[in-house]
Amino acid sequence: MTLVRSDVQVRGLHSRGGCGHIGATRKGITVTNFNLDDFLPYQISELSRRVSAAFARHYRERYGISVAEWRVVAHLSQQAAVSVREIHERVGLDKPKVSRAASRLEAAGYITKVVSAADRRLVELSLTPKGEAMIEVLAPIAADYQRELDALIGEDAAGFRAHVAALNDALGARAG
């Protein structure tokens, strides 16, 4: 049996450990029936990229900060002083990336870095008045964007969020 799908010629159905592997060639390369567009991790990654990019233009245009810098500032807006380690653990950025973002934010006057009194090995970050002013401008924009996303999701926005939270918790428990 031979099926033709766009530029892929499928030459038969093989079973590799129950995977339903389809042997096919595309320009001399064997491919499978794996469909990246249907792969949930890919879908989530693309969604995350698009959602983040749409919001990033607000802080990038107004303040010239990157995604990593925004994540640091947003996290700092939730607590008075936070260590690089805590931000690393909370926002999923590696420590060097958090440190570089913090250094750029400090140079721009949005945060301060102080050696922790409780643990001299740690540096605590906190927002400056300039950083707090940035959050005061961006927080309502973020809330509007959240409502826009909820409207795009529709009636089941709360259910969608519950599923995302459950998946995040389950994967976090596996990793931890």
N, C-alpha and C positions, 0 to 999 in steps of 0.2 A: 504494500500500500504506500502510495506517495501522495502527500498533501503539499500544497504550496501556499505559504503565508507570506505575503509581501515579498521581501527579498530572501526569505528563509525557505529552503526546501526540506521538508520533513520526510525522512526515509524509513519510518517504521517506529513502532512503539516497543520499547524495551522495559523490562522491569529490573531495577537495580535496588535490591533490598526493599521492595515495595514502594519505591519512590515514583514509579510511573515515568521514568526517564524517557524522553523522546530524543533519539539520535537525529540530529539535523546538521546541516552545514550552512554557514553564512560566510561567503568569501573564503571557503576552505577551512573554517573553524567549526568544530563540533559545538553545538549549543544544546541546552536542555529545555524542558517545558517550563522552567522556572520563569515566572513573570514578575519582574522587579516592581512594576506598578501596582501589583496586588499584594506585595510583601509589606506587612504591617510596620515593621521597623522603618522601612523606606518611606512609607506614607506619613508616619509620625515625624520623621526627620524633615521631609519636605514641608509639611504643615508648620512645624516649628520655625523653619527657615523663613517661610513666607509671613507668618504672624509676626516674628521678630523684626523682619525687614520693614514691614509696614509701620511698626511703632518706632523703630530706630531712627527713621527720618526726623522725628520730632526732636529727639535729644541731640542727634548729630547736627542738624541745621541750627538749632538754637545755641548749643553749648560746645559743639565740636568733640563730643565724647564718643567712645566706641561702645560696642555691646558689653564687653567685659567691664569697662568703667561704669556703665549704667548699672550693671548687676551689683557692683560693689556699692555704689551710691544708694541704690534701692535697698540693699540689705542694711546699710548703715542707718537708713531712715527708720528702721524698725527697732533699733537699740542705740543706747548712748555711746558705747565704745565696744568694738569688736576686734578680735585678733585676726590676722591673715589666715591662720589655721581654721578658725571658726567660719570665715567666709568661704574658704576652700571647701570645707565639708558641706556647707549649706547650699552653695550655688553651683557646685560641680565644676569649678574651674581649677586647674592645677595651681599649686602654690606660686610658682614663678610668674604665671599669668596674673594672678591676683596681686603679687608684689609689684609687677610692672604697671598694672592699672592704678594701684595705689600711689605709686611714685608720680605718674602723670597727673593724677587728681590732686596730689599734694602740690606739685609745681604750678598747677592752675589755680590753686587756692580753694579747692572744694572740700578738702579733708586735711586733718592733721594726723601725724604719726607720733606716738609717745610710747616709750618703753613701759611695759606693764609694771605696776607697783607690786602686784601679787606674784608675778613670774617674770623676772628680768630677761628671760630668754625670748619673751613674746613682745611684739609691737602691737599696740592697740590703735585702731583707726577710729576716727570720729569725724562727723561733719562739721565744717566751719559755718559761720553765718551765711557765707556765699553758697555753700553746699545745701544748707537748709532752704535758702531762697530758690535754688534750682528745683528742689523737690516740691516746694510749694507751687511752682509753675507747672511742673510735669505731672504731679499727682492727679489733678483734675483731668488732664489730657489722657492719662492712663485709664482713669475711670470711664471717660467717654469712649475710649477705644474698647474697653471691656464690654460696655453696653452694645457697641457696634458688633462685636464678635458674637455676643449673646443673641442679637437679632438675626445674624447670619445663620446661627445654629438653629434658631427657631424655638418652638415650644419646649423641646427637651434639653435646653441648655443646662439646667440643673442636673439632669440625668447624665448628660455627656460629661459634665465635670465630675460627677460621682464615679463614673467609669474610669476616667483619667486618674483620679485620686486612688482608686482601688488598684489599678494597674501599677501606678507609681509605688504604692505601699508594698504590693506583692513583690515587685522587682527589687525594691529597697531592702526588704527582709531577706531575699535570696543573697544579695550582695553583702549584707552586713553580717 
